[in-house]
């Protein structure tokens, strides 16, 4: 499902227009992205949590030359599914 399909699904389940649904979804994504980028954790009970995790520096290998390289430390977004979401997906 892409964003357009999500907008259509939200419109079908609510009493709002496609334009309003698109604005709400865009605002939600913007708020969550900004919060996680600032190091905050966003928790939606029953759905899941969005957070920023840190990956430490590690060694890797160049597959072409088999040469050892250093992969620098970085910060990555992460999502952990909530209990209700997990149970719905895998009953």
Biopython code that builds the backbone (N, CA, C, O; Angstrom):
import numpy as np
from Bio.PDB.StructureBuilder import StructureBuilder

atoms = [
    (1, "UNK", "N", (0.853, -1.173, 0.000)),
    (1, "UNK", "CA", (0.000, 0.000, 0.000)),
    (1, "UNK", "C", (0.899, 1.237, 0.000)),
    (1, "UNK", "O", (1.807, 1.359, 0.823)),
    (2, "UNK", "N", (0.636, 2.137, -0.922)),
    (2, "UNK", "CA", (1.389, 3.386, -0.956)),
    (2, "UNK", "C", (0.559, 4.499, -0.301)),
    (2, "UNK", "O", (-0.548, 4.255, 0.179)),
    (3, "UNK", "N", (1.100, 5.712, -0.288)),
    (3, "UNK", "CA", (0.423, 6.811, 0.402)),
    (3, "UNK", "C", (-0.942, 7.111, -0.210)),
    (3, "UNK", "O", (-1.898, 7.365, 0.523)),
    (4, "UNK", "N", (-1.051, 7.088, -1.518)),
    (4, "UNK", "CA", (-2.320, 7.344, -2.178)),
    (4, "UNK", "C", (-3.381, 6.326, -1.791)),
    (4, "UNK", "O", (-4.535, 6.680, -1.553)),
    (5, "UNK", "N", (-2.987, 5.065, -1.730)),
    (5, "UNK", "CA", (-3.911, 4.010, -1.323)),
    (5, "UNK", "C", (-4.295, 4.153, 0.151)),
    (5, "UNK", "O", (-5.429, 3.869, 0.536)),
    (6, "UNK", "N", (-3.341, 4.595, 0.966)),
    (6, "UNK", "CA", (-3.620, 4.844, 2.372)),
    (6, "UNK", "C", (-4.623, 5.985, 2.534)),
    (6, "UNK", "O", (-5.539, 5.899, 3.352)),
    (7, "UNK", "N", (-4.450, 7.042, 1.761)),
    (7, "UNK", "CA", (-5.395, 8.161, 1.777)),
    (7, "UNK", "C", (-6.788, 7.671, 1.399)),
    (7, "UNK", "O", (-7.769, 8.035, 2.048)),
    (8, "UNK", "N", (-6.885, 6.851, 0.360)),
    (8, "UNK", "CA", (-8.181, 6.302, -0.062)),
    (8, "UNK", "C", (-8.818, 5.456, 1.045)),
    (8, "UNK", "O", (-10.022, 5.547, 1.282)),
    (9, "UNK", "N", (-8.008, 4.632, 1.723)),
    (9, "UNK", "CA", (-8.523, 3.767, 2.786)),
    (9, "UNK", "C", (-9.013, 4.600, 3.973)),
    (9, "UNK", "O", (-10.061, 4.304, 4.547)),
    (10, "UNK", "N", (-8.260, 5.639, 4.342)),
    (10, "UNK", "CA", (-8.674, 6.500, 5.448)),
    (10, "UNK", "C", (-9.956, 7.244, 5.075)),
    (10, "UNK", "O", (-10.855, 7.389, 5.904)),
    (11, "UNK", "N", (-10.038, 7.708, 3.852)),
    (11, "UNK", "CA", (-11.248, 8.394, 3.380)),
    (11, "UNK", "C", (-12.456, 7.468, 3.452)),
    (11, "UNK", "O", (-13.544, 7.897, 3.837)),
    (12, "UNK", "N", (-12.276, 6.216, 3.090)),
    (12, "UNK", "CA", (-13.375, 5.256, 3.111)),
    (12, "UNK", "C", (-13.842, 4.932, 4.540)),
    (12, "UNK", "O", (-15.021, 4.651, 4.751)),
    (13, "UNK", "N", (-12.933, 4.968, 5.514)),
    (13, "UNK", "CA", (-13.281, 4.623, 6.896)),
    (13, "UNK", "C", (-13.750, 5.818, 7.711)),
    (13, "UNK", "O", (-14.295, 5.646, 8.802)),
    (14, "UNK", "N", (-13.548, 7.028, 7.199)),
    (14, "UNK", "CA", (-13.929, 8.222, 7.949)),
    (14, "UNK", "C", (-14.881, 9.080, 7.122)),
    (14, "UNK", "O", (-15.232, 8.739, 5.993)),
    (15, "UNK", "N", (-15.277, 10.170, 7.694)),
    (15, "UNK", "CA", (-16.191, 11.075, 7.015)),
    (15, "UNK", "C", (-15.444, 12.346, 6.613)),
    (15, "UNK", "O", (-15.936, 13.456, 6.814)),
    (16, "UNK", "N", (-14.245, 12.170, 6.038)),
    (16, "UNK", "CA", (-13.455, 13.322, 5.610)),
    (16, "UNK", "C", (-13.095, 13.175, 4.132)),
    (16, "UNK", "O", (-13.188, 12.091, 3.556)),
    (17, "UNK", "N", (-12.684, 14.287, 3.538)),
    (17, "UNK", "CA", (-12.340, 14.274, 2.117)),
    (17, "UNK", "C", (-10.939, 13.707, 1.920)),
    (17, "UNK", "O", (-10.167, 13.566, 2.869)),
    (18, "UNK", "N", (-10.631, 13.388, 0.671)),
    (18, "UNK", "CA", (-9.285, 12.900, 0.347)),
    (18, "UNK", "C", (-8.235, 13.950, 0.688)),
    (18, "UNK", "O", (-7.161, 13.616, 1.188)),
    (19, "UNK", "N", (-8.538, 15.211, 0.422)),
    (19, "UNK", "CA", (-7.592, 16.287, 0.707)),
    (19, "UNK", "C", (-7.312, 16.368, 2.209)),
    (19, "UNK", "O", (-6.162, 16.526, 2.620)),
    (20, "UNK", "N", (-8.353, 16.260, 3.020)),
    (20, "UNK", "CA", (-8.174, 16.310, 4.464)),
    (20, "UNK", "C", (-7.389, 15.096, 4.958)),
    (20, "UNK", "O", (-6.517, 15.226, 5.817)),
    (21, "UNK", "N", (-7.694, 13.928, 4.422)),
    (21, "UNK", "CA", (-6.980, 12.709, 4.811)),
    (21, "UNK", "C", (-5.505, 12.824, 4.449)),
    (21, "UNK", "O", (-4.642, 12.436, 5.235)),
    (22, "UNK", "N", (-5.210, 13.352, 3.268)),
    (22, "UNK", "CA", (-3.823, 13.534, 2.841)),
    (22, "UNK", "C", (-3.099, 14.503, 3.767)),
    (22, "UNK", "O", (-1.945, 14.265, 4.124)),
    (23, "UNK", "N", (-3.749, 15.581, 4.159)),
    (23, "UNK", "CA", (-3.141, 16.556, 5.069)),
    (23, "UNK", "C", (-2.855, 15.939, 6.432)),
    (23, "UNK", "O", (-1.797, 16.178, 7.016)),
    (24, "UNK", "N", (-3.793, 15.146, 6.939)),
    (24, "UNK", "CA", (-3.613, 14.506, 8.242)),
    (24, "UNK", "C", (-2.460, 13.499, 8.194)),
    (24, "UNK", "O", (-1.613, 13.476, 9.087)),
    (25, "UNK", "N", (-2.434, 12.676, 7.160)),
    (25, "UNK", "CA", (-1.372, 11.671, 7.034)),
    (25, "UNK", "C", (-0.020, 12.350, 6.857)),
    (25, "UNK", "O", (0.960, 11.928, 7.472)),
    (26, "UNK", "N", (0.056, 13.383, 6.038)),
    (26, "UNK", "CA", (1.311, 14.116, 5.843)),
    (26, "UNK", "C", (1.785, 14.760, 7.138)),
    (26, "UNK", "O", (2.974, 14.730, 7.453)),
    (27, "UNK", "N", (0.849, 15.344, 7.890)),
    (27, "UNK", "CA", (1.207, 15.964, 9.162)),
    (27, "UNK", "C", (1.710, 14.920, 10.153)),
    (27, "UNK", "O", (2.690, 15.154, 10.860)),
    (28, "UNK", "N", (1.041, 13.767, 10.205)),
    (28, "UNK", "CA", (1.461, 12.683, 11.093)),
    (28, "UNK", "C", (2.886, 12.239, 10.773)),
    (28, "UNK", "O", (3.726, 12.119, 11.665)),
    (29, "UNK", "N", (3.144, 11.999, 9.500)),
    (29, "UNK", "CA", (4.475, 11.556, 9.079)),
    (29, "UNK", "C", (5.530, 12.603, 9.406)),
    (29, "UNK", "O", (6.628, 12.262, 9.845)),
    (30, "UNK", "N", (5.208, 13.861, 9.196)),
    (30, "UNK", "CA", (6.137, 14.948, 9.476)),
    (30, "UNK", "C", (6.458, 15.033, 10.967)),
    (30, "UNK", "O", (7.619, 15.180, 11.347)),
    (31, "UNK", "N", (5.433, 14.941, 11.805)),
    (31, "UNK", "CA", (5.630, 15.032, 13.252)),
    (31, "UNK", "C", (6.461, 13.856, 13.762)),
    (31, "UNK", "O", (7.382, 14.048, 14.555)),
    (32, "UNK", "N", (6.145, 12.645, 13.316)),
    (32, "UNK", "CA", (6.889, 11.464, 13.755)),
    (32, "UNK", "C", (8.340, 11.547, 13.281)),
    (32, "UNK", "O", (9.259, 11.270, 14.052)),
    (33, "UNK", "N", (8.551, 11.923, 12.030)),
    (33, "UNK", "CA", (9.906, 12.027, 11.484)),
    (33, "UNK", "C", (10.729, 13.050, 12.257)),
    (33, "UNK", "O", (11.881, 12.788, 12.603)),
    (34, "UNK", "N", (10.149, 14.205, 12.525)),
    (34, "UNK", "CA", (10.864, 15.257, 13.250)),
    (34, "UNK", "C", (11.185, 14.824, 14.681)),
    (34, "UNK", "O", (12.286, 15.073, 15.172)),
    (35, "UNK", "N", (10.241, 14.186, 15.343)),
    (35, "UNK", "CA", (10.462, 13.736, 16.714)),
    (35, "UNK", "C", (11.579, 12.696, 16.785)),
    (35, "UNK", "O", (12.463, 12.789, 17.637)),
    (36, "UNK", "N", (11.541, 11.719, 15.901)),
    (36, "UNK", "CA", (12.574, 10.676, 15.893)),
    (36, "UNK", "C", (13.934, 11.270, 15.536)),
    (36, "UNK", "O", (14.949, 10.878, 16.111)),
    (37, "UNK", "N", (13.963, 12.209, 14.596)),
    (37, "UNK", "CA", (15.224, 12.866, 14.224)),
    (37, "UNK", "C", (15.819, 13.624, 15.405)),
    (37, "UNK", "O", (17.039, 13.757, 15.510)),
    (38, "UNK", "N", (14.962, 14.121, 16.293)),
    (38, "UNK", "CA", (15.425, 14.850, 17.474)),
    (38, "UNK", "C", (15.736, 13.928, 18.649)),
    (38, "UNK", "O", (16.042, 14.404, 19.743)),
    (39, "UNK", "N", (15.664, 12.626, 18.438)),
    (39, "UNK", "CA", (16.014, 11.664, 19.470)),
    (39, "UNK", "C", (14.865, 11.269, 20.374)),
    (39, "UNK", "O", (15.078, 10.572, 21.366)),
    (40, "UNK", "N", (13.655, 11.693, 20.060)),
    (40, "UNK", "CA", (12.500, 11.333, 20.877)),
    (40, "UNK", "C", (11.941, 9.983, 20.431)),
    (40, "UNK", "O", (12.140, 9.557, 19.294)),
    (41, "UNK", "N", (11.243, 9.327, 21.344)),
    (41, "UNK", "CA", (10.579, 8.071, 21.030)),
    (41, "UNK", "C", (9.086, 8.361, 20.894)),
    (41, "UNK", "O", (8.497, 9.018, 21.753)),
    (42, "UNK", "N", (8.480, 7.875, 19.824)),
    (42, "UNK", "CA", (7.051, 8.059, 19.592)),
    (42, "UNK", "C", (6.379, 6.705, 19.786)),
    (42, "UNK", "O", (6.660, 5.755, 19.056)),
    (43, "UNK", "N", (5.482, 6.622, 20.781)),
    (43, "UNK", "CA", (4.817, 5.365, 21.096)),
    (43, "UNK", "C", (3.328, 5.497, 20.866)),
    (43, "UNK", "O", (2.681, 6.399, 21.397)),
    (44, "UNK", "N", (2.792, 4.593, 20.075)),
    (44, "UNK", "CA", (1.355, 4.509, 19.831)),
    (44, "UNK", "C", (0.899, 3.175, 20.415)),
    (44, "UNK", "O", (1.137, 2.123, 19.822)),
    (45, "UNK", "N", (0.245, 3.216, 21.574)),
    (45, "UNK", "CA", (-0.144, 2.006, 22.292)),
    (45, "UNK", "C", (-0.940, 1.089, 21.363)),
    (45, "UNK", "O", (-1.896, 1.517, 20.717)),
    (46, "UNK", "N", (-0.531, -0.171, 21.310)),
    (46, "UNK", "CA", (-1.203, -1.168, 20.485)),
    (46, "UNK", "C", (-0.672, -1.235, 19.063)),
    (46, "UNK", "O", (-0.820, -2.258, 18.394)),
    (47, "UNK", "N", (-0.053, -0.154, 18.594)),
    (47, "UNK", "CA", (0.488, -0.141, 17.230)),
    (47, "UNK", "C", (1.985, -0.383, 17.244)),
    (47, "UNK", "O", (2.471, -1.334, 16.631)),
    (48, "UNK", "N", (2.726, 0.482, 17.948)),
    (48, "UNK", "CA", (4.169, 0.306, 18.012)),
    (48, "UNK", "C", (4.885, 1.574, 18.392)),
    (48, "UNK", "O", (4.267, 2.584, 18.730)),
    (49, "UNK", "N", (6.209, 1.505, 18.330)),
    (49, "UNK", "CA", (7.057, 2.632, 18.710)),
    (49, "UNK", "C", (8.063, 2.935, 17.608)),
    (49, "UNK", "O", (8.620, 2.035, 16.979)),
    (50, "UNK", "N", (8.277, 4.221, 17.396)),
    (50, "UNK", "CA", (9.296, 4.701, 16.475)),
    (50, "UNK", "C", (10.388, 5.326, 17.326)),
    (50, "UNK", "O", (10.093, 6.085, 18.249)),
    (51, "UNK", "N", (11.652, 5.017, 17.031)),
    (51, "UNK", "CA", (12.747, 5.610, 17.784)),
    (51, "UNK", "C", (14.013, 5.656, 16.934)),
    (51, "UNK", "O", (14.100, 5.039, 15.873)),
    (52, "UNK", "N", (14.987, 6.405, 17.434)),
    (52, "UNK", "CA", (16.287, 6.485, 16.775)),
    (52, "UNK", "C", (17.242, 5.580, 17.547)),
    (52, "UNK", "O", (17.346, 5.664, 18.770)),
    (53, "UNK", "N", (17.930, 4.723, 16.819)),
    (53, "UNK", "CA", (18.921, 3.842, 17.429)),
    (53, "UNK", "C", (20.289, 4.170, 16.873)),
    (53, "UNK", "O", (20.433, 4.639, 15.744)),
    (54, "UNK", "N", (21.283, 3.911, 17.692)),
    (54, "UNK", "CA", (22.656, 4.177, 17.270)),
    (54, "UNK", "C", (23.352, 2.870, 16.936)),
    (54, "UNK", "O", (23.297, 1.902, 17.694)),
    (55, "UNK", "N", (24.005, 2.866, 15.792)),
    (55, "UNK", "CA", (24.829, 1.727, 15.393)),
    (55, "UNK", "C", (26.277, 2.109, 15.633)),
    (55, "UNK", "O", (26.731, 3.171, 15.207)),
    (56, "UNK", "N", (26.991, 1.241, 16.311)),
    (56, "UNK", "CA", (28.392, 1.534, 16.587)),
    (56, "UNK", "C", (29.252, 1.240, 15.357)),
    (56, "UNK", "O", (28.831, 0.559, 14.422)),
    (57, "UNK", "N", (30.452, 1.771, 15.397)),
    (57, "UNK", "CA", (31.405, 1.527, 14.311)),
    (57, "UNK", "C", (31.718, 0.034, 14.266)),
    (57, "UNK", "O", (31.832, -0.615, 15.306)),
    (58, "UNK", "N", (31.854, -0.503, 13.067)),
    (58, "UNK", "CA", (32.153, -1.924, 12.944)),
    (58, "UNK", "C", (32.989, -2.183, 11.698)),
    (58, "UNK", "O", (33.139, -1.323, 10.830)),
    (59, "UNK", "N", (33.521, -3.387, 11.641)),
    (59, "UNK", "CA", (34.317, -3.766, 10.477)),
    (59, "UNK", "C", (33.454, -4.522, 9.489)),
    (59, "UNK", "O", (32.569, -5.287, 9.873)),
    (60, "UNK", "N", (33.720, -4.299, 8.219)),
    (60, "UNK", "CA", (33.035, -5.002, 7.157)),
    (60, "UNK", "C", (34.034, -5.408, 6.098)),
    (60, "UNK", "O", (35.232, -5.165, 6.241)),
    (61, "UNK", "N", (33.551, -6.020, 5.047)),
    (61, "UNK", "CA", (34.429, -6.433, 3.948)),
    (61, "UNK", "C", (33.876, -5.940, 2.632)),
    (61, "UNK", "O", (32.669, -5.975, 2.390)),
    (62, "UNK", "N", (34.787, -5.473, 1.776)),
    (62, "UNK", "CA", (34.420, -5.107, 0.418)),
    (62, "UNK", "C", (34.248, -6.420, -0.344)),
    (62, "UNK", "O", (35.207, -7.182, -0.469)),
    (63, "UNK", "N", (33.046, -6.702, -0.855)),
    (63, "UNK", "CA", (32.829, -7.996, -1.508)),
    (63, "UNK", "C", (33.643, -8.203, -2.779)),
    (63, "UNK", "O", (33.916, -9.341, -3.160)),
    (64, "UNK", "N", (34.033, -7.112, -3.439)),
    (64, "UNK", "CA", (34.818, -7.259, -4.669)),
    (64, "UNK", "C", (36.270, -7.623, -4.375)),
    (64, "UNK", "O", (36.843, -8.507, -5.010)),
    (65, "UNK", "N", (36.855, -6.923, -3.398)),
    (65, "UNK", "CA", (38.287, -7.107, -3.135)),
    (65, "UNK", "C", (38.559, -7.924, -1.881)),
    (65, "UNK", "O", (39.702, -8.302, -1.627)),
    (66, "UNK", "N", (37.521, -8.202, -1.091)),
    (66, "UNK", "CA", (37.644, -8.910, 0.185)),
    (66, "UNK", "C", (38.493, -8.122, 1.181)),
    (66, "UNK", "O", (38.980, -8.675, 2.168)),
    (67, "UNK", "N", (38.665, -6.838, 0.917)),
    (67, "UNK", "CA", (39.446, -5.962, 1.788)),
    (67, "UNK", "C", (38.600, -5.565, 3.000)),
    (67, "UNK", "O", (37.404, -5.305, 2.869)),
    (68, "UNK", "N", (39.225, -5.520, 4.176)),
    (68, "UNK", "CA", (38.532, -5.099, 5.390)),
    (68, "UNK", "C", (38.361, -3.583, 5.363)),
    (68, "UNK", "O", (39.302, -2.840, 5.083)),
    (69, "UNK", "N", (37.124, -3.136, 5.663)),
    (69, "UNK", "CA", (36.848, -1.703, 5.721)),
    (69, "UNK", "C", (36.176, -1.391, 7.057)),
    (69, "UNK", "O", (35.614, -2.273, 7.706)),
    (70, "UNK", "N", (36.243, -0.139, 7.448)),
    (70, "UNK", "CA", (35.593, 0.300, 8.677)),
    (70, "UNK", "C", (34.289, 1.000, 8.310)),
    (70, "UNK", "O", (34.282, 1.967, 7.549)),
    (71, "UNK", "N", (33.201, 0.506, 8.854)),
    (71, "UNK", "CA", (31.900, 1.128, 8.634)),
    (71, "UNK", "C", (31.676, 2.076, 9.800)),
    (71, "UNK", "O", (31.674, 1.640, 10.951)),
    (72, "UNK", "N", (31.486, 3.374, 9.529)),
    (72, "UNK", "CA", (31.379, 4.344, 10.617)),
    (72, "UNK", "C", (30.094, 4.194, 11.431)),
    (72, "UNK", "O", (29.109, 3.622, 10.966)),
    (73, "UNK", "N", (30.127, 4.719, 12.653)),
    (73, "UNK", "CA", (28.937, 4.726, 13.509)),
    (73, "UNK", "C", (27.879, 5.615, 12.861)),
    (73, "UNK", "O", (28.205, 6.578, 12.168)),
    (74, "UNK", "N", (26.624, 5.285, 13.090)),
    (74, "UNK", "CA", (25.539, 6.053, 12.501)),
    (74, "UNK", "C", (24.284, 5.945, 13.356)),
    (74, "UNK", "O", (24.204, 5.111, 14.258)),
    (75, "UNK", "N", (23.319, 6.785, 13.068)),
    (75, "UNK", "CA", (22.019, 6.739, 13.732)),
    (75, "UNK", "C", (20.987, 6.314, 12.696)),
    (75, "UNK", "O", (20.991, 6.803, 11.566)),
    (76, "UNK", "N", (20.098, 5.394, 13.090)),
    (76, "UNK", "CA", (19.095, 4.876, 12.156)),
    (76, "UNK", "C", (17.713, 4.892, 12.799)),
    (76, "UNK", "O", (17.595, 4.727, 14.013)),
    (77, "UNK", "N", (16.660, 5.091, 11.993)),
    (77, "UNK", "CA", (15.304, 4.997, 12.545)),
    (77, "UNK", "C", (14.931, 3.535, 12.747)),
    (77, "UNK", "O", (15.379, 2.656, 12.010)),
    (78, "UNK", "N", (14.097, 3.288, 13.769)),
    (78, "UNK", "CA", (13.678, 1.918, 14.053)),
    (78, "UNK", "C", (12.208, 1.906, 14.449)),
    (78, "UNK", "O", (11.697, 2.869, 15.021)),
    (79, "UNK", "N", (11.542, 0.811, 14.139)),
    (79, "UNK", "CA", (10.142, 0.624, 14.516)),
    (79, "UNK", "C", (10.014, -0.703, 15.234)),
    (79, "UNK", "O", (10.531, -1.721, 14.773)),
    (80, "UNK", "N", (9.327, -0.691, 16.360)),
    (80, "UNK", "CA", (9.027, -1.919, 17.095)),
    (80, "UNK", "C", (7.518, -2.061, 17.145)),
    (80, "UNK", "O", (6.829, -1.169, 17.639)),
    (81, "UNK", "N", (7.002, -3.159, 16.646)),
    (81, "UNK", "CA", (5.561, -3.385, 16.619)),
    (81, "UNK", "C", (5.030, -3.623, 18.025)),
    (81, "UNK", "O", (5.679, -4.275, 18.843)),
    (82, "UNK", "N", (3.843, -3.087, 18.298)),
    (82, "UNK", "CA", (3.176, -3.298, 19.581)),
    (82, "UNK", "C", (2.541, -4.676, 19.643)),
    (82, "UNK", "O", (2.434, -5.374, 18.634)),
    (83, "UNK", "N", (2.124, -5.054, 20.833)),
    (83, "UNK", "CA", (1.566, -6.392, 21.055)),
    (83, "UNK", "C", (0.327, -6.651, 20.198)),
    (83, "UNK", "O", (0.227, -7.703, 19.567)),
    (84, "UNK", "N", (-0.613, -5.711, 20.167)),
    (84, "UNK", "CA", (-1.839, -5.914, 19.384)),
    (84, "UNK", "C", (-1.536, -6.038, 17.894)),
    (84, "UNK", "O", (-2.146, -6.850, 17.198)),
    (85, "UNK", "N", (-0.594, -5.234, 17.407)),
    (85, "UNK", "CA", (-0.213, -5.276, 15.998)),
    (85, "UNK", "C", (0.414, -6.630, 15.673)),
    (85, "UNK", "O", (0.062, -7.253, 14.671)),
    (86, "UNK", "N", (1.337, -7.084, 16.512)),
    (86, "UNK", "CA", (1.984, -8.394, 16.295)),
    (86, "UNK", "C", (0.950, -9.515, 16.300)),
    (86, "UNK", "O", (1.000, -10.411, 15.456)),
    (87, "UNK", "N", (0.012, -9.469, 17.250)),
    (87, "UNK", "CA", (-0.996, -10.511, 17.339)),
    (87, "UNK", "C", (-1.925, -10.517, 16.133)),
    (87, "UNK", "O", (-2.380, -11.581, 15.712)),
    (88, "UNK", "N", (-2.209, -9.366, 15.582)),
    (88, "UNK", "CA", (-3.079, -9.261, 14.407)),
    (88, "UNK", "C", (-2.391, -9.829, 13.154)),
    (88, "UNK", "O", (-3.024, -10.466, 12.312)),
    (89, "UNK", "N", (-1.077, -9.579, 13.059)),
    (89, "UNK", "CA", (-0.312, -10.043, 11.907)),
    (89, "UNK", "C", (-0.048, -11.544, 11.987)),
    (89, "UNK", "O", (-0.166, -12.251, 10.986)),
    (90, "UNK", "N", (0.306, -12.027, 13.168)),
    (90, "UNK", "CA", (0.631, -13.441, 13.339)),
    (90, "UNK", "C", (-0.220, -14.003, 14.472)),
    (90, "UNK", "O", (0.252, -14.107, 15.604)),
    (91, "UNK", "N", (-1.471, -14.369, 14.182)),
    (91, "UNK", "CA", (-2.367, -14.859, 15.262)),
    (91, "UNK", "C", (-1.934, -16.172, 15.849)),
    (91, "UNK", "O", (-2.588, -16.690, 16.753)),
]
sb = StructureBuilder()
sb.init_structure("model")
sb.init_model(0)
sb.init_chain("A")
sb.init_seg("    ")
for serial, (resi, resn, name, xyz) in enumerate(atoms, 1):
    if name == "N":
        sb.init_residue(resn, " ", resi, " ")
    sb.init_atom(name, np.array(xyz, "f"), 0.0, 1.0, " ", f" {name:<3s}", serial, name[0])
structure = sb.get_structure()
